[in-house]
Amino acid sequence: MVEITQPRSADSSAGAVPEQLAKTERVYRHLREDIENGTFTPGQALPEAMLVEHTGASRTPVREALRRLAVDQLVEIEPRRAPTVTRLSLRSARALFDYRRILEPAAMKAIAARQVKDPALSVRFFDLESAFAELVEEPYSPEFAARFAELTRKFDDTVVSLTSNDYLARAITELRPHASRLRRIAHADVGRLAESVREHIEMCRAIAQGDGDKAAAACMNHLFHVDQAIFTALLDSTRPDAMVDIDG
């Protein structure tokens, strides 16, 4: 006798795992963005009930998202305590910039070399250069800061998308949440914003012209000045609930 098996129903658990993963991914990206943009500040407690209400998700995807954020070192999880946003550390900030000085100039130099074979790439960076140039003479305002933040994100996205070495692109991408948190400190210095605009113009122009050495040097110069601005701000912090771990 042939045993006839019944087909699995459409609402079986087969589709539950992908659906759960999708929910976790949405919550993870939501919370990561909130940490990057300062909605959740360093050292802030993140009670599970608050995150459930904040994201509109159930407890399971929230917990899974928190575990992923802990792996990213954006959240700290300890027994019998609410998860907290990782505090900023002078030591880790220095290590981050040391690593960025290895990765990002190499990526820009490689992109500039690609431009020689694919001139269409230069158009993207000439367009970015023109967009940054529009900000050069513009006085500081909240609108200026928002526009500059938008352009820097676009610049970063373009660099990552055009980095043909997948390992290099992935490494830069993984650093971005941490770099974004520190960048917010540098951008608090209004005078520094104007300097950063000009530095981005230099990087865009060098890449668009296919000058890899100049692009790498412009990137190193930019990272040096951002590094200095951030460390000055961190060391000047005197708040009793300081978001910065001086020794960590």
C-alpha atoms as a printed R data frame, in Angstrom:
    type eleno elety resid chain resno      x      y       z
1   ATOM     1    CA   MET     A     1  0.000  0.000   0.000
2   ATOM     2    CA   VAL     A     2  1.276  3.406  -0.891
3   ATOM     3    CA   GLU     A     3  1.176  5.901   1.922
4   ATOM     4    CA   ILE     A     4 -0.166  9.229   0.795
5   ATOM     5    CA   THR     A     5  1.257 12.192   2.648
6   ATOM     6    CA   GLN     A     6 -0.673 15.380   3.008
7   ATOM     7    CA   PRO     A     7  0.919 18.545   1.664
8   ATOM     8    CA   ARG     A     8  2.030 21.050   4.300
9   ATOM     9    CA   SER     A     9 -0.358 23.899   4.811
10  ATOM    10    CA   ALA     A    10  0.603 27.361   3.649
11  ATOM    11    CA   ASP     A    11  0.588 28.667   7.196
12  ATOM    12    CA   SER     A    12  3.000 26.024   8.483
13  ATOM    13    CA   SER     A    13  6.120 26.929  10.391
14  ATOM    14    CA   ALA     A    14  8.187 26.856   7.179
15  ATOM    15    CA   GLY     A    15  7.429 30.498   6.534
16  ATOM    16    CA   ALA     A    16  7.616 31.549  10.155
17  ATOM    17    CA   VAL     A    17 11.406 31.620  10.374
18  ATOM    18    CA   PRO     A    18 11.965 33.993   7.405
19  ATOM    19    CA   GLU     A    19  9.130 36.202   8.653
20  ATOM    20    CA   GLN     A    20 10.680 36.355  12.115
21  ATOM    21    CA   LEU     A    21 14.076 37.138  10.630
22  ATOM    22    CA   ALA     A    22 12.554 39.965   8.594
23  ATOM    23    CA   LYS     A    23 10.970 41.456  11.729
24  ATOM    24    CA   THR     A    24 14.272 41.221  13.575
25  ATOM    25    CA   GLU     A    25 16.082 42.912  10.682
26  ATOM    26    CA   ARG     A    26 13.610 45.812  10.678
27  ATOM    27    CA   VAL     A    27 13.917 46.292  14.430
28  ATOM    28    CA   TYR     A    28 17.706 45.994  14.260
29  ATOM    29    CA   ARG     A    29 17.986 48.667  11.568
30  ATOM    30    CA   HIS     A    30 15.526 50.921  13.379
31  ATOM    31    CA   LEU     A    31 17.441 50.777  16.667
32  ATOM    32    CA   ARG     A    32 20.843 51.039  15.006
33  ATOM    33    CA   GLU     A    33 19.754 54.205  13.227
34  ATOM    34    CA   ASP     A    34 18.419 55.638  16.486
35  ATOM    35    CA   ILE     A    35 21.810 55.023  18.101
36  ATOM    36    CA   GLU     A    36 23.686 56.498  15.147
37  ATOM    37    CA   ASN     A    37 21.617 59.686  14.961
38  ATOM    38    CA   GLY     A    38 21.622 60.306  18.707
39  ATOM    39    CA   THR     A    39 17.968 59.508  19.423
40  ATOM    40    CA   PHE     A    40 19.425 57.062  21.952
41  ATOM    41    CA   THR     A    41 22.472 58.580  23.624
42  ATOM    42    CA   PRO     A    42 25.615 56.872  24.973
43  ATOM    43    CA   GLY     A    43 24.941 55.308  28.345
44  ATOM    44    CA   GLN     A    44 21.154 55.455  27.962
45  ATOM    45    CA   ALA     A    45 19.209 52.496  29.311
46  ATOM    46    CA   LEU     A    46 17.009 50.656  26.825
47  ATOM    47    CA   PRO     A    47 14.325 48.780  28.787
48  ATOM    48    CA   GLU     A    48 12.712 46.050  26.760
49  ATOM    49    CA   ALA     A    49  9.188 47.358  27.351
50  ATOM    50    CA   MET     A    50 10.219 50.794  26.062
51  ATOM    51    CA   LEU     A    51 11.741 49.307  22.914
52  ATOM    52    CA   VAL     A    52  8.643 47.216  22.254
53  ATOM    53    CA   GLU     A    53  6.530 50.372  22.351
54  ATOM    54    CA   HIS     A    54  9.109 52.388  20.418
55  ATOM    55    CA   THR     A    55  9.423 49.920  17.538
56  ATOM    56    CA   GLY     A    56  5.919 48.445  17.577
57  ATOM    57    CA   ALA     A    57  7.468 44.981  17.517
58  ATOM    58    CA   SER     A    58  7.065 42.066  19.898
59  ATOM    59    CA   ARG     A    59  9.639 41.093  22.508
60  ATOM    60    CA   THR     A    60 11.314 38.348  20.463
61  ATOM    61    CA   PRO     A    61 12.571 40.503  17.540
62  ATOM    62    CA   VAL     A    62 13.535 43.232  20.022
63  ATOM    63    CA   ARG     A    63 15.671 40.789  21.993
64  ATOM    64    CA   GLU     A    64 17.272 39.399  18.845
65  ATOM    65    CA   ALA     A    65 17.990 42.909  17.566
66  ATOM    66    CA   LEU     A    66 19.619 43.808  20.892
67  ATOM    67    CA   ARG     A    67 21.853 40.749  20.653
68  ATOM    68    CA   ARG     A    68 22.985 41.847  17.204
69  ATOM    69    CA   LEU     A    69 23.624 45.384  18.427
70  ATOM    70    CA   ALA     A    70 25.690 43.934  21.259
71  ATOM    71    CA   VAL     A    71 27.799 42.048  18.698
72  ATOM    72    CA   ASP     A    72 28.215 45.397  16.886
73  ATOM    73    CA   GLN     A    73 29.374 46.881  20.213
74  ATOM    74    CA   LEU     A    74 26.621 49.487  20.056
75  ATOM    75    CA   VAL     A    75 24.735 48.054  23.031
76  ATOM    76    CA   GLU     A    76 25.920 46.496  26.292
77  ATOM    77    CA   ILE     A    77 23.927 43.637  27.795
78  ATOM    78    CA   GLU     A    78 24.488 42.566  31.399
79  ATOM    79    CA   PRO     A    79 22.523 40.184  33.656
80  ATOM    80    CA   ARG     A    80 19.654 41.706  35.652
81  ATOM    81    CA   ARG     A    81 20.105 45.126  34.044
82  ATOM    82    CA   ALA     A    82 18.433 46.856  31.138
83  ATOM    83    CA   PRO     A    83 20.608 46.968  28.016
84  ATOM    84    CA   THR     A    84 22.423 50.271  27.600
85  ATOM    85    CA   VAL     A    85 23.826 52.172  24.645
86  ATOM    86    CA   THR     A    86 27.586 51.725  24.640
87  ATOM    87    CA   ARG     A    87 29.381 54.733  26.063
88  ATOM    88    CA   LEU     A    88 31.946 56.529  23.960
89  ATOM    89    CA   SER     A    89 35.523 55.655  24.806
90  ATOM    90    CA   LEU     A    90 38.648 57.660  24.045
91  ATOM    91    CA   ARG     A    91 40.597 54.462  23.547
92  ATOM    92    CA   SER     A    92 38.078 52.909  21.173
93  ATOM    93    CA   ALA     A    93 37.682 56.204  19.309
94  ATOM    94    CA   ARG     A    94 41.424 56.353  18.725
95  ATOM    95    CA   ALA     A    95 41.453 52.736  17.550
96  ATOM    96    CA   LEU     A    96 38.544 53.479  15.203
97  ATOM    97    CA   PHE     A    97 40.355 56.369  13.549
98  ATOM    98    CA   ASP     A    98 43.579 54.401  13.267
99  ATOM    99    CA   TYR     A    99 41.610 51.752  11.376
100 ATOM   100    CA   ARG     A   100 39.764 54.296   9.218
101 ATOM   101    CA   ARG     A   101 43.111 55.786   8.168
102 ATOM   102    CA   ILE     A   102 44.004 52.383   6.757
103 ATOM   103    CA   LEU     A   103 40.707 51.590   5.049
104 ATOM   104    CA   GLU     A   104 39.234 54.773   3.613
105 ATOM   105    CA   PRO     A   105 42.273 56.248   1.819
106 ATOM   106    CA   ALA     A   106 42.819 52.824   0.215
107 ATOM   107    CA   ALA     A   107 39.204 52.730  -0.971
108 ATOM   108    CA   MET     A   108 39.373 56.233  -2.463
109 ATOM   109    CA   LYS     A   109 42.679 55.521  -4.179
110 ATOM   110    CA   ALA     A   110 41.196 52.378  -5.752
111 ATOM   111    CA   ILE     A   111 38.078 54.233  -6.918
112 ATOM   112    CA   ALA     A   112 40.202 56.960  -8.495
113 ATOM   113    CA   ALA     A   113 42.121 54.262 -10.371
114 ATOM   114    CA   ARG     A   114 38.836 52.779 -11.628
115 ATOM   115    CA   GLN     A   115 37.804 56.200 -12.890
116 ATOM   116    CA   VAL     A   116 40.615 56.081 -15.450
117 ATOM   117    CA   LYS     A   117 38.963 53.045 -17.086
118 ATOM   118    CA   ASP     A   118 35.396 54.137 -16.403
119 ATOM   119    CA   PRO     A   119 35.136 57.947 -16.778
120 ATOM   120    CA   ALA     A   120 31.417 57.781 -15.968
121 ATOM   121    CA   LEU     A   121 32.406 57.409 -12.319
122 ATOM   122    CA   SER     A   122 33.855 60.900 -12.341
123 ATOM   123    CA   VAL     A   123 30.408 62.397 -12.990
124 ATOM   124    CA   ARG     A   124 29.132 61.137  -9.640
125 ATOM   125    CA   PHE     A   125 31.964 62.803  -7.748
126 ATOM   126    CA   PHE     A   126 31.863 66.023  -9.789
127 ATOM   127    CA   ASP     A   127 28.156 66.216  -8.903
128 ATOM   128    CA   LEU     A   128 28.961 65.703  -5.227
129 ATOM   129    CA   GLU     A   129 31.705 68.321  -5.433
130 ATOM   130    CA   SER     A   130 29.224 70.820  -6.888
131 ATOM   131    CA   ALA     A   131 26.699 70.036  -4.150
132 ATOM   132    CA   PHE     A   132 29.290 70.583  -1.413
133 ATOM   133    CA   ALA     A   133 30.478 73.778  -3.140
134 ATOM   134    CA   GLU     A   134 26.986 75.249  -2.766
135 ATOM   135    CA   LEU     A   135 27.491 75.139   1.000
136 ATOM   136    CA   VAL     A   136 30.847 76.936   1.073
137 ATOM   137    CA   GLU     A   137 29.488 80.479   1.435
138 ATOM   138    CA   GLU     A   138 26.278 79.514   3.199
139 ATOM   139    CA   PRO     A   139 26.066 80.647   6.853
140 ATOM   140    CA   TYR     A   140 25.418 78.058   9.513
141 ATOM   141    CA   SER     A   141 21.804 77.136  10.169
142 ATOM   142    CA   PRO     A   142 19.914 73.946  11.069
143 ATOM   143    CA   GLU     A   143 19.096 73.612   7.364
144 ATOM   144    CA   PHE     A   144 22.802 73.905   6.495
145 ATOM   145    CA   ALA     A   145 23.681 71.191   9.045
146 ATOM   146    CA   ALA     A   146 20.939 68.884   7.730
147 ATOM   147    CA   ARG     A   147 22.037 69.377   4.125
148 ATOM   148    CA   PHE     A   148 25.667 68.753   5.008
149 ATOM   149    CA   ALA     A   149 24.765 65.568   6.905
150 ATOM   150    CA   GLU     A   150 22.763 64.380   3.890
151 ATOM   151    CA   LEU     A   151 25.674 65.023   1.527
152 ATOM   152    CA   THR     A   152 28.225 63.288   3.744
153 ATOM   153    CA   ARG     A   153 25.969 60.227   3.915
154 ATOM   154    CA   LYS     A   154 25.666 60.283   0.127
155 ATOM   155    CA   PHE     A   155 29.433 60.621  -0.222
156 ATOM   156    CA   ASP     A   156 30.028 57.696   2.143
157 ATOM   157    CA   ASP     A   157 27.412 55.569   0.366
158 ATOM   158    CA   THR     A   158 29.031 56.311  -2.985
159 ATOM   159    CA   VAL     A   159 32.492 55.373  -1.770
160 ATOM   160    CA   VAL     A   160 31.245 52.064  -0.356
161 ATOM   161    CA   SER     A   161 29.172 51.226  -3.437
162 ATOM   162    CA   LEU     A   162 32.131 51.848  -5.768
163 ATOM   163    CA   THR     A   163 34.693 49.963  -3.684
164 ATOM   164    CA   SER     A   164 35.192 46.823  -5.755
165 ATOM   165    CA   ASN     A   165 37.025 44.945  -3.002
166 ATOM   166    CA   ASP     A   166 34.159 43.362  -1.073
167 ATOM   167    CA   TYR     A   167 36.216 42.855   2.095
168 ATOM   168    CA   LEU     A   168 37.277 46.492   2.120
169 ATOM   169    CA   ALA     A   169 33.724 47.703   1.470
170 ATOM   170    CA   ARG     A   170 32.349 45.467   4.230
171 ATOM   171    CA   ALA     A   171 34.941 46.674   6.745
172 ATOM   172    CA   ILE     A   172 34.124 50.327   6.036
173 ATOM   173    CA   THR     A   173 30.399 49.618   6.305
174 ATOM   174    CA   GLU     A   174 30.782 47.903   9.669
175 ATOM   175    CA   LEU     A   175 32.557 50.955  11.075
176 ATOM   176    CA   ARG     A   176 29.931 53.436   9.941
177 ATOM   177    CA   PRO     A   177 27.609 53.300  12.977
178 ATOM   178    CA   HIS     A   178 30.554 54.004  15.275
179 ATOM   179    CA   ALA     A   179 31.932 56.706  12.981
180 ATOM   180    CA   SER     A   180 28.498 58.343  12.803
181 ATOM   181    CA   ARG     A   181 28.248 58.594  16.594
182 ATOM   182    CA   LEU     A   182 31.632 60.310  16.775
183 ATOM   183    CA   ARG     A   183 30.917 62.494  13.756
184 ATOM   184    CA   ARG     A   184 27.988 64.055  15.622
185 ATOM   185    CA   ILE     A   185 30.479 65.315  18.201
186 ATOM   186    CA   ALA     A   186 32.704 66.868  15.546
187 ATOM   187    CA   HIS     A   187 29.697 68.492  13.866
188 ATOM   188    CA   ALA     A   188 28.804 70.238  17.116
189 ATOM   189    CA   ASP     A   189 31.713 72.571  16.280
190 ATOM   190    CA   VAL     A   190 30.142 74.958  13.781
191 ATOM   191    CA   GLY     A   191 33.504 76.212  12.566
192 ATOM   192    CA   ARG     A   192 34.623 72.649  11.943
193 ATOM   193    CA   LEU     A   193 31.649 72.078   9.622
194 ATOM   194    CA   ALA     A   194 32.904 74.706   7.163
195 ATOM   195    CA   GLU     A   195 36.345 73.077   7.116
196 ATOM   196    CA   SER     A   196 34.807 69.662   6.545
197 ATOM   197    CA   VAL     A   197 32.850 70.963   3.553
198 ATOM   198    CA   ARG     A   198 36.101 72.053   1.887
199 ATOM   199    CA   GLU     A   199 37.774 68.740   2.735
200 ATOM   200    CA   HIS     A   200 34.949 66.816   1.071
201 ATOM   201    CA   ILE     A   201 35.314 69.040  -2.007
202 ATOM   202    CA   GLU     A   202 39.010 68.124  -2.167
203 ATOM   203    CA   MET     A   203 38.273 64.402  -1.883
204 ATOM   204    CA   CYS     A   204 35.550 64.525  -4.529
205 ATOM   205    CA   ARG     A   205 37.694 66.519  -6.948
206 ATOM   206    CA   ALA     A   206 40.716 64.224  -6.573
207 ATOM   207    CA   ILE     A   207 38.659 61.079  -7.170
208 ATOM   208    CA   ALA     A   208 36.844 62.644 -10.132
209 ATOM   209    CA   GLN     A   209 40.201 63.584 -11.689
210 ATOM   210    CA   GLY     A   210 41.510 60.042 -11.227
211 ATOM   211    CA   ASP     A   211 44.318 61.175  -8.911
212 ATOM   212    CA   GLY     A   212 44.506 58.308  -6.425
213 ATOM   213    CA   ASP     A   213 47.438 59.644  -4.409
214 ATOM   214    CA   LYS     A   214 45.796 63.043  -4.012
215 ATOM   215    CA   ALA     A   215 42.477 61.427  -3.046
216 ATOM   216    CA   ALA     A   216 44.166 59.303  -0.386
217 ATOM   217    CA   ALA     A   217 46.075 62.312   0.961
218 ATOM   218    CA   ALA     A   218 42.886 64.415   1.088
219 ATOM   219    CA   CYS     A   219 41.145 61.619   2.974
220 ATOM   220    CA   MET     A   220 44.005 61.367   5.487
221 ATOM   221    CA   ASN     A   221 43.889 65.129   6.002
222 ATOM   222    CA   HIS     A   222 40.132 65.001   6.587
223 ATOM   223    CA   LEU     A   223 40.359 62.141   9.077
224 ATOM   224    CA   PHE     A   224 43.164 63.899  10.964
225 ATOM   225    CA   HIS     A   225 41.068 67.022  11.473
226 ATOM   226    CA   VAL     A   226 37.918 65.095  12.404
227 ATOM   227    CA   ASP     A   227 39.992 63.087  14.870
228 ATOM   228    CA   GLN     A   228 41.326 66.262  16.478
229 ATOM   229    CA   ALA     A   229 37.897 67.874  16.724
230 ATOM   230    CA   ILE     A   230 36.388 64.797  18.335
231 ATOM   231    CA   PHE     A   231 39.147 64.329  20.885
232 ATOM   232    CA   THR     A   232 39.081 67.991  21.842
233 ATOM   233    CA   ALA     A   233 35.339 67.737  22.421
234 ATOM   234    CA   LEU     A   234 35.602 64.490  24.378
235 ATOM   235    CA   LEU     A   235 38.384 65.726  26.630
236 ATOM   236    CA   ASP     A   236 36.491 68.964  27.316
237 ATOM   237    CA   SER     A   237 33.444 67.031  28.527
238 ATOM   238    CA   THR     A   238 32.740 67.879  32.199
239 ATOM   239    CA   ARG     A   239 29.197 66.584  32.578
240 ATOM   240    CA   PRO     A   240 28.688 64.456  35.715
241 ATOM   241    CA   ASP     A   241 26.789 61.918  33.585
242 ATOM   242    CA   ALA     A   242 29.451 62.067  30.894
243 ATOM   243    CA   MET     A   243 28.817 59.940  27.859
244 ATOM   244    CA   VAL     A   244 32.552 59.364  27.582
245 ATOM   245    CA   ASP     A   245 34.682 56.729  29.257
246 ATOM   246    CA   ILE     A   246 38.049 58.494  29.560
247 ATOM   247    CA   ASP     A   247 40.040 55.371  30.352
248 ATOM   248    CA   GLY     A   248 37.954 52.818  28.436
